[in-house]
Amino acid sequence: MDGRGLLQLVVDLGQLAVAPVVRAEVAHPGAADLRQPVVIDADGLTALAARDRWWRTLSAPAVLSPHPGEFARLLRGKAAPPEDDDAAREEAANEAARLWEHVVVLKGANTVIAAPDGQLLRSAVATSALATAGSGDVLAGAIGAVLAAGLEPLEAAAVGVAVHAAAGLLAEQRIGSAGVLATDVARLLPEAIALLRGREAKR
């Protein structure tokens, strides 16, 4: 399927998560016509970063989920904040969300979620079980699934991050902090959702 075919499919389905499988399509000229919410991760972010003022060509409401290296590329020359400085990460994500006018999920220990209107959230979870190849893809899929259910981008990002983090903690408990695969985290997502729903019901 070429870029135009993919974009038409998005219009028909009403949802898109752009991750490693899709590269240049997100930078396709037709992408400016999209209005459906999108999640952009991995190579999708790299494709965006290759364009000058890329955020002006992305009209669809988007959740951008970069790791620190991808965040630096999106900043186009501006240094990314130190990974161990939560305050700096929050400030950088907040500034980026305001400039780009999209929700930013800056991944890492204590993932930061920033909205264009200045709302800022930070995950309380920091586990090395999630520092595994493909974990970010699982997160992008989780956020995309919640977007597809009808939540707004900020809410979808918050729910996706919470579920992903809960699955990571479950993986750490059962497998350990090392040796966890992305597929392990993905398999634990339903249990993580049930766990979070149970906690909410008890409040």
N, C-alpha and C positions, 0 to 999 in steps of 0.2 A: 504494500500500500504506500503511495507517495504522500507527500506532505498535505496536498489538497484533500486527498481521500481521508486522511486521518482527521483533518480539521472538520470536514463535513460529518464524520462519525461523531465527533465531540458535540457538534451542534445537535445531531439527532439524539444522542444519549443524554446530553445535558450535564456531563461530568468528565473530568480528565485529571489524571495524576501523571505528571511528566517526570519520569525517573530515568534510570540507566537505559531502558529499552529505547527511549526516544531521545534523539540528539538534535539534529538541525531543525526538526519540525517546529520546535517552540520558537525558533527565530525566523520561521517562514513568514513572508509578508502577510499572509492571510491570518496569522495569529492575532493581528491587531483588531480583527473583526470579532473575535470571540467575546462572548458575554457571560458564558458559564463559568462558575468558580473552578479554579485549577489549583493543584498542588504541584510545585516545581521543585525538583530535587536533583542531586547528582549531575549527570551530563546535561540535563535540561538547564541547570544553572550555569554550567560552563558555556553552553550555547548562547545564553543571554549575555553573559559577561563579555563576550567577544564583540558585542555591538555597543557603539557609543550611545549614551543616554538611553539604555535599553528599557528603563522603566517607563519611558514615554510611549513606547510602542506596545505595551502590555495593558490593554484596556480591561480585560477580565479581572474580577476580584481574585487575588492570588494569595496562597500561602507559600512562602519561600522558605525552604528548610535546609540552609547551608550548614556544613561543618565549618570550623574556623578557616581552613584553607580555601573553601569555596566562597566564604564570606569575604575574604581578602580579595579574591578575584572580582567579585561583584562591586567592591569598593573602588576598583580601577586605580590602584596605586596608593591609596590611603592604607596605612598599616592597620591590621586587625588587632583587637585588644588581646592582652595576655590571657591565656586560657585559665589561669588560676586567679584572675582578678574579677570577681563577680560584679563589683560595682562598675568597672570599666566595660564589661560585657553588656551589662544592662544599658549603660549610656550609649554604647555603640549601636546596639540593636534598636534602641528607641530612636536615635537619630536617623538610622537607615530606614526604618518603617515610615517615619514622617516624610523623608525625602522621596522614597520610592512609592509611597501611598499604597503599600501592601503589607499584610501581616508577615512578620519575620519570626521564624523559629530558629534561633541560634543554638545549634546542638552542642552538647558537651556535658560535663558534670554540671548538674543544676541547670538544665536547659532553660534558656530565656525566650519568652514569647512577647513580642512587642507589636502594638497596633498603631496605625497611622494617627489615631486620635490621642495618642499618648498613654493609653492603657498598657500596663506592663505586668507580666506574670513570670514567676520563676519556679521551676520544679524543685522540690525538696529532695529529690532522689539523685544520688550520685553513686552508681555501681559500675565496676569494671566489666560486669557481665554484659553490659550493653556496648562496650567498646570492642565490638567484633564486626568483621566484614559483613555487610548486608543488613546490619541492624537499622541503619538509616532508611533503607528501602522499606523495611517493615513499618517504621514510623510513618513514612510518606503514605503507605497504603492505609494505615489506620486513620490518618487525618482525612485522606480521600474518601474513605468509607463513611466517615461522619459527615463530611461535606455533602455527600450524596444523599444522606438522610435528611438534609434540609437545614442544618445548622449554619449560622454565619461563620465566616472564616476564622475570627478570633475564637469563638466558642469551639469550633471544630478542632482548631490547633490545640486548645487547652485540653479537650477531652482526649484527643489522640496522644498527646504527650503523657497524660496521666495514665492511660491504659498501657501504653508502651513501657512506661516506668514500672508500673505494677507487674507487668509480665517479666521485666528484667529482674525484679526482686525475687519473684517466684523461681526464675531460672537460677539465680544465685543460691537460693536456699536448697534447691534440689540437685544442682550440678556442681556448683562452686563458682567462685569469681573468675576462674580460668576454664577454658574448654567449652564455653557456651557458644553455640552456633546460632546464626540468625533464624534458622528453621526452628530451633528450640523456643526462641522468643515468640515467633509467629504462632506456634502450636499452643502457647500458653495465653494468647490474647483472649480467647473466650472465657477462660478461668479468671483472668484478671478483670474482665468486665463484670463477671458475676460477683467477684470479691468487692469491687468498688460499689456496685449496686447494693450489696448487702450492708456496707458501711453507711451508705446514704440513707437506707431504709431505717437504720437504727438511730439516726439523729432526731 
